[in-house]
């Protein structure tokens, strides 16, 4: 008779294969990372520029990023986009605090023809007036739309208070769009794109000649400077509320400045983070969603910057239960400080995290991303062997110790909007 | 080429197996042939609410997620107007844990009052978060009943109104389960580095004893032919005027579905598309514009939507838009343009099929359509499309009497 009450025997994960991409020097400070083992025709190419939002006047970085394919003296933006589409390419550009990244997706046979189009578009970018005006108008609309969202309002206020008076704490206001000028855009572009390439990442079954051509095409943009990033940021503790009339939900952001992968407590803290709020069965999900039904979702994360990092709790809750939710978040923090995690819960989290790591290393794209998330800190794949060690050896006492050290309610920045 | 094997259990469960020797993971994907279109108009949002309850414990297992997490896995699900799909991803050597969990919730649920009460609240918060508390969030709640008069596509998956979710009773829940959740109404796909014999053995072990059910007959109200232009304007506290032109298009099993798909790409998929170039870049009427299809099993919608630039009226847009739509009906598109659309379709498909989970899900969807092999032959349908087909499709679909227009007007206090 089949026993449906008992779980089938669970086998441990024996081994995770971590595969390092090949590394080529483009210049003294710019490298190309190449993952060749792709069993199909897909290819991805990322170009990282030292052109994140902390660079330049407020807002400039984001406009330059949005204008990269806006035309040269010989080609309009329509021509450039049509050429990329004719080759079946997908182009994305995005920006974070510290980087701007261009990504091209295509079939293997088309990646170089597409890169040639994009190289020319960037090398000869003209900042045509009507294109600049169009983007400013579009962004203005988008900004107004975003200001209608409680999640956006809370995120802005959180960023301001978390990063306090550091360069990371700058937030865009509508008035900033008025100060965007073509000379400013050109200057930023010249400094941070044409001389700002910091990394190239290629995933795809390309040959050496193709890699050499990618290096030839992009090499002249290599950054020669080593950007210095701020390292002593302190979050503003305590609460702030942004009023949004008519909102039926309230967005909550709670967090503090923490650390990045270079810190000795990082791996162990990730386990605490998972228990607290980073999987479906976490303390916060179990309490605030699955027991009380206050929200569709609540989660925590550790986000990293070059020299530091931060811890964040984010949720949207019914407008009547904002205070009740904050109380429960505080309660769950304190419970982790005062009660030891049970062996069973800890075992579940360990197994879950190992499964997640196995998934993060599955396939050339995931594997490359995994490598690229340690590379900025001068770490290598051995970091993940240390993660596994940390998962295998952590104790309930250590979890409690970390909660007492890092999850103190009074250290948190607490922001709500609604 | 995605290889798969198919076998059927005595209780009617269809099983697909896709072998991938390169991955250490397994995927267990279960598609139930039930969606919001199978609801009655007085009790909408039910298929989706039910999806939440499927995680609230089954007849022999009090908690669905914890044992899966203990096995290093994770799970999620989604509901559409057509289907409900559940998936588990976990280390391959723990495959049986997922089969144990999935088979038990196919057998029967725990039906605890607490789970119903909590998930009702969670879904209400989801309703608010996604549909009420976002600018333009309620557009589909308005557009569906404008475009459909009879067919159940006239309500959204989340439901017509919050009240329907608040009023759901345990009896409703049980009825829904017994009607729709049984082996003959499901397609299971197991994917990973396994041997077929092993998969047959463990699937038979866990699913074989589940009693066969009756596949519920689907008799939906058919949508009468639309012979009129429909228009509705709503005012909302949003910063920008927005428009949604929705055209009826053929159902999923019809060749015309693929033609409408390519037609929507030509109109507004990329920055080289007709509407983007004409209305945004050349005439500067809109800040954003796009065209896409709902991808529905039954008669679906081809939608052109976007936002007006400040100072542009709906009338200006309307004239310019119909000009573009008229042109694609009167002049066949060039081979170059068609080639461009085709290579984009081919490239996206290659990327989609990268992921094991996507392959497992798509196999189930094609099996539901009639034959999982469709995953490998679909491209032939695309490749047979000629410029003349697109012109005919455009003539047939892109006419005012087949169109429902929703305008969202920014109210002054925004």
Interface residues (C-beta under 8 A of the other chain):
Chain A: X2 X4 X5 X7 X8 X10 X11 X13 X16 X17 X39 X40 X41 X42 X77 X78 X81 X82 X84 X85 X86 X87 X88 X89 X90 X105 X106 X107 X110 X134 X137 X138 X141 X142 X144 X145 X147 X148 X149 X150 X246 X247 X248 X249 X279 X280 X281 X289 X290 X291 X292 X293 X294 X295 X296 X316 X317 X318 X347 X348 X349 X351 X352 X354 X355 X356 X358 X359 X362 X363 X365
Chain B: X22 X23 X24 X25 X59 X60 X61 X65 X66 X67 X69 X70 X71 X72 X73 X74 X75 X89 X90 X91 X93 X94 X96 X97 X100 X104 X107 X117 X118 X119 X120 X121 X122 X123 X124 X125 X126 X128 X129 X130 X132 X133 X134 X135 X205 X206 X209 X237 X238 X239 X240 X270 X271 X272 X277 X281 X284 X287 X288 X307 X309 X310 X336 X339 X340 X343 X344 X346 X347 X348 X350 X351 X353 X354 X355 X356 X414
